[in-house]
Amino acid sequence: MPKLLIVSHDADEYVQWIREANLPHLEVVTDPAECDIVLGEPRRIRDMLPHLTRLKWIQSVYAGVEYLVEPGHRRDYILTNARGVFGELMTEYVFGYLLAFEKKIFERIHSQQVRRWDNTESGRLRGKTLGLLGVGSIGSHLAAAAKFFGMQVRGFTRASEDCSHVDAYFHPPDILKFASGLDYLVCVLPRTEGTNRLVDAALLDALPRHAVLINVGRGNAVDDSALVEALTQGKLAAAVLDVTDPEPLPPHHPFWATPNLYLTFHTSARSYPEDIVKIFAENYRLYLEGKPLKYQVDFEKGY
Amino acid sequence: MPKLLIVSHDADEYVQWIREANLPHLEVVTDPAECDIVLGEPRRIRDMLPHLTRLKWIQSVYAGVEYLVEPGHRRDYILTNARGVFGELMTEYVFGYLLAFEKKIFERIHSQQVRRWDNTESGRLRGKTLGLLGVGSIGSHLAAAAKFFGMQVRGFTRASEDCSHVDAYFHPPDILKFASGLDYLVCVLPRTEGTNRLVDAALLDALPRHAVLINVGRGNAVDDSALVEALTQGKLAAAVLDVTDPEPLPPHHPFWATPNLYLTFHTSARSYPEDIVKIFAENYRLYLEGKPLKYQVDFEKGY
């Protein structure tokens, strides 16, 4: 009989949704040595990897599984991550900021504070160009929303070109060509060796001065010093960082007070137990039948 | 030969787009006594109505034509307004604010200022309920976007029920039933006798305390004192007013400093000459052929 260990700060809620899902034969246990399946948060699970003596499958509740794929850890089990559920939330987040900039939401607040009737014209998304650094499940969702708002969409990927909402694909070494002329650059890259400091001084220089950078992937993709310099010198209009390296950000990190830099403290996509249990339930039925699971992570690639 | 007078602060841009449209036989003139067609802004046109001795048709560059339909003015011509072009812009505006509230954009800025790692959970639009006061061309566009984001949509109209994106319609006298349980109430009503102070104390009381009011229609629809009281007493989470009565707002009006009230100074939908000339060109061809024009305003109804 399959035994499930839940490793999450939302454990109670998970137990409830798992019960409602009525999964056949599944028993929820609390002893790491007893379980063959683990559902939970990668960082917490990593610390108990040596104790999971019967481990066969880990279902991550997040998309990012860098803590489990980092070198030195065991890889003798199937690792699946959560996909398809964060695209919608990150789309809400990204378009919230895109529209806030176009509609000058922050400037209007300031004008109201000084009692100035500020009818400066707003911008609009239609016709603007969005560049996606990474076009996986989340990037595709962003591209669909960009099309809904009448935007042009460019995608930068290693090789893949399978999202129909992307108007133009770019691949290495064309990253500066990709960046040139973008109004918005949104980074949705996972943390891997290959994504370290991809957003560097050269890339920031290639963006127009009115461009805005949004990072909802992982903090390692951004060269912090280069970003602070670009914003301080007005080479870039703004940056919105949901992710940083490290998290939380130390109290004296320059990001806290860099002009036109907006921090959102890794809140862009909450992992809702209700959503994750749907993924888990689908995979659990495949597991019972001995079939390949969905959303398997490649330990080498890291995603 | 049809003679066109352009009455707009964007006159130069209009002349250019009109030229590019290559409209047969059309001559652009500057003498009000000479023209049979006027393209422009209702308030400015109103002041020259007595001088338009050959007037046959006015094409407004705005949706709102209250200055031309107010009692006492001549009605011996065809009045058409601009439709179909503002829905998209107002949708960007409204969803900018909806997402700003869900994603706690203002709170995160404050947290950053005090260097607090504020990972309070954000909300999401999916599953939330949007109420539309008025479901015309603009309301329908808003409803479509609400569906894109997975929201429930209620529509309040006098009688019509022709937008497929509205899940539930309400009509007078069911306005309080309409308001009950809404997360967002968006007012897109034109200024008419029938819309005066529709958003009054009773309606505001019927909204949940976490609800947000957005007015992109006309300022007359809101009872100012009732709104100030509701916000001051925390009966309503926030209000975003693009329109007020009067505009500009006098320096000592309470709206400037009411808590959780956001003013945006009638910027939600700019009238782009490029968009308006498309409407004008289509109507001009109908005019030449002696056919009924599109988007004719009913002087009695006022829209």
Chai-1 contact restraints between the chains, C-beta under 6 A:
chainA,res_idxA,chainB,res_idxB,connection_type,confidence,min_distance_angstrom,max_distance_angstrom,comment,restraint_id
A,L89,B,R124,contact,1.0,0.0,6.0,A-B,restraint_1
A,E92,B,L99,contact,1.0,0.0,6.0,A-B,restraint_2
A,E92,B,R124,contact,1.0,0.0,6.0,A-B,restraint_3
A,E92,B,L125,contact,1.0,0.0,6.0,A-B,restraint_4
A,Y93,B,K103,contact,1.0,0.0,6.0,A-B,restraint_5
A,G96,B,L99,contact,1.0,0.0,6.0,A-B,restraint_6
A,G96,B,A100,contact,1.0,0.0,6.0,A-B,restraint_7
A,G96,B,K103,contact,1.0,0.0,6.0,A-B,restraint_8
A,L99,B,E92,contact,1.0,0.0,6.0,A-B,restraint_9
A,L99,B,G96,contact,1.0,0.0,6.0,A-B,restraint_10
A,A100,B,G96,contact,1.0,0.0,6.0,A-B,restraint_11
A,A100,B,A100,contact,1.0,0.0,6.0,A-B,restraint_12
A,K103,B,Y93,contact,1.0,0.0,6.0,A-B,restraint_13
A,K103,B,G96,contact,1.0,0.0,6.0,A-B,restraint_14
A,R108,B,T264,contact,1.0,0.0,6.0,A-B,restraint_15
A,Q112,B,L263,contact,1.0,0.0,6.0,A-B,restraint_16
A,R115,B,P251,contact,1.0,0.0,6.0,A-B,restraint_17
A,R115,B,W256,contact,1.0,0.0,6.0,A-B,restraint_18
A,W117,B,P248,contact,1.0,0.0,6.0,A-B,restraint_19
A,W117,B,F265,contact,1.0,0.0,6.0,A-B,restraint_20
A,D118,B,F265,contact,1.0,0.0,6.0,A-B,restraint_21
A,N119,B,F265,contact,1.0,0.0,6.0,A-B,restraint_22
A,N119,B,H266,contact,1.0,0.0,6.0,A-B,restraint_23
A,N119,B,T267,contact,1.0,0.0,6.0,A-B,restraint_24
A,E121,B,R270,contact,1.0,0.0,6.0,A-B,restraint_25
A,S122,B,T267,contact,1.0,0.0,6.0,A-B,restraint_26
A,R124,B,L89,contact,1.0,0.0,6.0,A-B,restraint_27
A,R124,B,E92,contact,1.0,0.0,6.0,A-B,restraint_28
A,L125,B,E92,contact,1.0,0.0,6.0,A-B,restraint_29
A,F148,B,F148,contact,1.0,0.0,6.0,A-B,restraint_30
A,P248,B,W117,contact,1.0,0.0,6.0,A-B,restraint_31
A,P251,B,R115,contact,1.0,0.0,6.0,A-B,restraint_32
A,W256,B,R115,contact,1.0,0.0,6.0,A-B,restraint_33
A,L263,B,Q112,contact,1.0,0.0,6.0,A-B,restraint_34
A,T264,B,R108,contact,1.0,0.0,6.0,A-B,restraint_35
A,F265,B,W117,contact,1.0,0.0,6.0,A-B,restraint_36
A,F265,B,D118,contact,1.0,0.0,6.0,A-B,restraint_37
A,F265,B,N119,contact,1.0,0.0,6.0,A-B,restraint_38
A,H266,B,N119,contact,1.0,0.0,6.0,A-B,restraint_39
A,T267,B,N119,contact,1.0,0.0,6.0,A-B,restraint_40
A,T267,B,S122,contact,1.0,0.0,6.0,A-B,restraint_41
A,R270,B,E121,contact,1.0,0.0,6.0,A-B,restraint_42
